[in-house]
Amino acid sequence: MSEQNGSISTLSIDIGGSGIKAMVLNAEGTPITERYRVQTPQPAKPDMVIDAIAQLAASKGNFDRLSVGFPGVVRKGVIGTAANLDSSWINFDLAKTLEEKLAKPVRVANDADIQGLGAISGQGVELVITLGTGFGSALFLDGKLVPNLELGHHCFRKNQTYEQQLGRATLNKIGKKKWNSRLEKAIASLENAFNYDYLYIGGGNTDKITFELPPNVKIVPNVSGILGGIALWK
């Protein structure tokens, strides 16, 4: 066991469509290294992404275990969907492969689920969405995760999904003004659908939000997607 700041240490990895982020946390979830980011390899095939994770792991020194957030459905460490990466991820056992490569215990979950675990209060109905390359989502009831919620691929408006209307490619195409207008509509639609107590918005495109959010909607920092990794071991 490595003892950094007197605790078991966890390397928390956040795999995104454009970047892979990493940070080492102590047993309480407090960062004990800086956050480090590398570009997601293109094409984002499993072997290339795993090599990038291995390089990040080598740069972070000693750690005891890994938590990994992946942008898609994850069941017992196996990838179910990967809309913004390569299709070769489908049915890929990411947890087992990383355990064999790095000789450490590994737990893998959906990236929005982990972001939510790092942000929620644990009371009532709490919805998390992430605005990045795609559109991630996670739903919690009194702190308990409702698994495998993929709102991004549900129809939102004009026969398009939330991801098609609000993903990064669309933002770049239509500009901030129209994108913000769509996001306002999306927030209203999600509130009507889930009657949530709180909505948390994370992801790299939160800095593009220009309108005043409702009082029960909060932007959470990107680092939540890493800090929530400690919850996979509780």
C-alpha positions as CSV (number, residue, x, y, z in Angstrom):
1,M,0.0,0.0,0.0
2,S,1.3,3.5,-0.8
3,E,0.8,6.0,2.0
4,Q,0.3,9.4,0.6
5,N,-0.8,11.8,3.3
6,G,-1.4,8.7,5.5
7,S,-4.2,7.1,3.4
8,I,-4.8,4.7,0.6
9,S,-4.5,6.6,-2.6
10,T,-6.7,6.4,-5.7
11,L,-5.8,7.4,-9.2
12,S,-9.0,8.9,-10.6
13,I,-9.3,9.0,-14.4
14,D,-11.9,10.9,-16.4
15,I,-12.1,9.8,-20.1
16,G,-13.7,12.4,-22.4
17,G,-14.2,12.7,-26.1
18,S,-11.4,15.4,-26.3
19,G,-9.3,14.9,-23.2
20,I,-8.3,12.4,-20.5
21,K,-7.8,13.9,-17.1
22,A,-6.1,12.3,-14.0
23,M,-5.6,13.1,-10.3
24,V,-4.5,11.1,-7.3
25,L,-6.9,11.3,-4.3
26,N,-6.5,10.2,-0.7
27,A,-9.1,8.0,1.1
28,E,-11.3,11.0,1.9
29,G,-11.3,12.1,-1.7
30,T,-8.9,15.1,-1.2
31,P,-6.5,15.7,-4.2
32,I,-2.9,15.0,-3.4
33,T,-1.6,15.7,-6.9
34,E,-2.3,18.3,-9.5
35,R,-4.9,17.6,-12.2
36,Y,-3.2,16.5,-15.4
37,R,-4.8,16.3,-18.8
38,V,-3.8,14.8,-22.2
39,Q,-5.6,14.8,-25.5
40,T,-7.8,11.8,-26.2
41,P,-6.1,9.9,-28.9
42,Q,-7.8,9.9,-32.3
43,P,-9.2,7.5,-33.4
44,A,-10.1,6.8,-29.7
45,K,-9.7,3.0,-29.9
46,P,-9.3,1.0,-26.7
47,D,-5.6,0.2,-27.1
48,M,-4.7,3.9,-27.7
49,V,-6.7,5.2,-24.8
50,I,-5.3,2.5,-22.5
51,D,-1.8,3.5,-23.5
52,A,-2.6,7.1,-22.7
53,I,-4.0,6.1,-19.3
54,A,-0.9,4.0,-18.6
55,Q,1.3,7.1,-19.4
56,L,-0.8,9.2,-17.0
57,A,-0.5,6.5,-14.3
58,A,3.3,6.4,-14.7
59,S,3.5,10.2,-14.3
60,K,1.5,10.2,-11.0
61,G,3.8,8.1,-8.9
62,N,2.5,5.5,-6.4
63,F,-1.2,4.8,-6.0
64,D,-3.2,1.8,-4.8
65,R,-6.2,1.6,-7.1
66,L,-7.9,3.3,-10.0
67,S,-11.3,4.8,-10.6
68,V,-12.2,5.4,-14.2
69,G,-15.1,7.5,-15.7
70,F,-16.1,6.5,-19.2
71,P,-18.5,8.4,-21.5
72,G,-21.1,5.7,-22.0
73,V,-23.0,2.9,-20.3
74,V,-20.8,0.7,-18.1
75,R,-21.9,-2.6,-16.6
76,K,-19.4,-4.3,-14.2
77,G,-16.5,-2.7,-15.9
78,V,-17.7,-3.6,-19.4
79,I,-18.5,-0.9,-21.9
80,G,-22.0,-0.9,-23.3
81,T,-22.1,2.3,-25.3
82,A,-19.5,4.7,-26.7
83,A,-21.2,7.3,-28.9
84,N,-18.3,9.8,-28.8
85,L,-15.4,7.3,-29.0
86,D,-14.7,4.4,-31.3
87,S,-17.3,1.6,-31.8
88,S,-14.7,-1.0,-30.9
89,W,-15.3,-0.1,-27.3
90,I,-18.6,-1.9,-27.3
91,N,-18.4,-5.0,-25.0
92,F,-14.8,-4.2,-24.1
93,D,-13.9,-5.1,-20.5
94,L,-12.1,-1.9,-19.5
95,A,-11.8,-2.7,-15.8
96,K,-10.2,-6.1,-16.4
97,T,-7.8,-4.8,-19.1
98,L,-6.5,-2.0,-17.0
99,E,-6.1,-4.3,-14.0
100,E,-4.0,-6.6,-16.0
101,K,-1.9,-3.7,-17.5
102,L,-1.3,-1.7,-14.3
103,A,-1.5,-4.5,-11.7
104,K,-3.9,-2.5,-9.6
105,P,-7.6,-2.9,-8.6
106,V,-9.9,-0.9,-11.0
107,R,-13.5,0.2,-10.9
108,V,-15.1,1.8,-13.9
109,A,-18.4,3.8,-14.1
110,N,-20.2,6.3,-16.4
111,D,-18.4,9.6,-16.3
112,A,-21.6,11.6,-15.6
113,D,-22.4,9.2,-12.7
114,I,-18.9,9.9,-11.2
115,Q,-19.3,13.7,-11.8
116,G,-22.6,13.5,-9.9
117,L,-21.1,11.6,-7.0
118,G,-18.6,14.4,-6.7
119,A,-21.3,17.1,-6.7
120,I,-24.6,16.0,-5.2
121,S,-25.9,16.7,-1.7
122,G,-27.4,13.3,-1.3
123,Q,-30.9,14.6,-0.6
124,G,-34.0,14.4,-2.8
125,V,-34.1,14.1,-6.5
126,E,-30.9,15.3,-8.1
127,L,-30.1,15.4,-11.8
128,V,-26.7,15.8,-13.3
129,I,-26.0,16.7,-17.0
130,T,-22.6,17.2,-18.6
131,L,-22.0,19.5,-21.6
132,G,-18.9,18.4,-23.5
133,T,-18.3,16.5,-26.7
134,G,-21.6,14.9,-26.0
135,F,-24.4,15.2,-23.4
136,G,-24.0,13.0,-20.3
137,S,-26.6,12.5,-17.6
138,A,-27.0,10.9,-14.1
139,L,-30.0,10.8,-11.8
140,F,-29.8,10.3,-8.0
141,L,-32.5,9.7,-5.4
142,D,-31.4,10.5,-1.9
143,G,-27.8,9.9,-3.0
144,K,-28.5,6.6,-4.7
145,L,-27.7,6.4,-8.4
146,V,-30.4,5.3,-10.9
147,P,-28.1,3.3,-13.2
148,N,-27.6,3.6,-17.0
149,L,-29.5,6.8,-17.6
150,E,-28.6,8.0,-21.1
151,L,-30.7,11.1,-21.6
152,G,-28.4,12.4,-24.3
153,H,-29.8,9.9,-26.8
154,H,-33.4,10.7,-26.0
155,C,-35.5,12.9,-28.3
156,F,-35.4,16.5,-27.3
157,R,-36.8,18.7,-30.1
158,K,-37.2,18.8,-33.9
159,N,-36.7,15.0,-34.0
160,Q,-33.2,15.4,-32.6
161,T,-31.7,14.2,-29.3
162,Y,-30.3,16.3,-26.5
163,E,-26.8,15.4,-27.7
164,Q,-27.5,16.3,-31.3
165,Q,-28.9,19.7,-30.2
166,L,-26.4,20.5,-27.5
167,G,-23.1,18.6,-28.2
168,R,-19.9,20.4,-29.0
169,A,-20.1,19.9,-32.7
170,T,-23.5,21.7,-32.7
171,L,-22.2,24.5,-30.5
172,N,-19.4,25.1,-32.9
173,K,-21.8,25.1,-35.8
174,I,-24.7,27.3,-34.5
175,G,-22.8,29.5,-32.1
176,K,-23.2,30.4,-28.4
177,K,-26.5,32.5,-28.7
178,K,-28.6,29.7,-30.3
179,W,-26.9,27.0,-28.2
180,N,-27.8,28.9,-25.0
181,S,-31.4,29.3,-26.2
182,R,-31.6,25.5,-26.7
183,L,-30.0,24.9,-23.3
184,E,-32.6,27.0,-21.6
185,K,-35.3,24.9,-23.3
186,A,-33.6,21.7,-22.3
187,I,-33.5,22.8,-18.6
188,A,-37.2,23.5,-18.7
189,S,-37.9,20.2,-20.4
190,L,-35.8,18.2,-17.9
191,E,-37.4,19.9,-14.9
192,N,-40.9,19.0,-16.3
193,A,-39.8,15.4,-16.9
194,F,-38.0,14.8,-13.6
195,N,-39.3,17.4,-11.1
196,Y,-35.8,17.4,-9.6
197,D,-34.9,19.3,-6.5
198,Y,-31.6,20.3,-8.0
199,L,-29.9,20.2,-11.4
200,Y,-26.1,20.2,-11.6
201,I,-24.4,21.1,-14.9
202,G,-20.8,20.1,-15.6
203,G,-18.5,19.5,-18.5
204,G,-16.2,21.6,-20.6
205,N,-18.9,23.7,-22.3
206,T,-20.3,25.2,-19.1
207,D,-18.1,28.3,-19.6
208,K,-20.3,29.0,-22.7
209,I,-23.4,29.5,-20.6
210,T,-24.5,33.1,-20.8
211,F,-28.0,33.2,-19.3
212,E,-29.0,33.3,-15.6
213,L,-29.7,29.9,-14.3
214,P,-32.8,29.1,-12.1
215,P,-32.0,29.0,-8.4
216,N,-32.1,25.2,-8.3
217,V,-29.6,24.8,-11.0
218,K,-25.8,24.9,-10.3
219,I,-22.7,24.7,-12.5
220,V,-20.2,22.3,-11.0
221,P,-16.4,22.4,-11.8
222,N,-14.9,19.8,-14.2
223,V,-12.8,18.5,-11.3
224,S,-16.0,16.9,-9.9
225,G,-15.6,14.3,-12.6
226,I,-12.4,13.2,-10.9
227,L,-13.2,13.9,-7.3
228,G,-16.3,11.6,-7.5
229,G,-14.0,8.7,-8.3
230,I,-13.4,8.0,-4.6
231,A,-17.1,7.2,-4.2
232,L,-16.7,4.0,-6.3
233,W,-14.8,2.5,-3.4
234,K,-17.3,3.3,-0.7
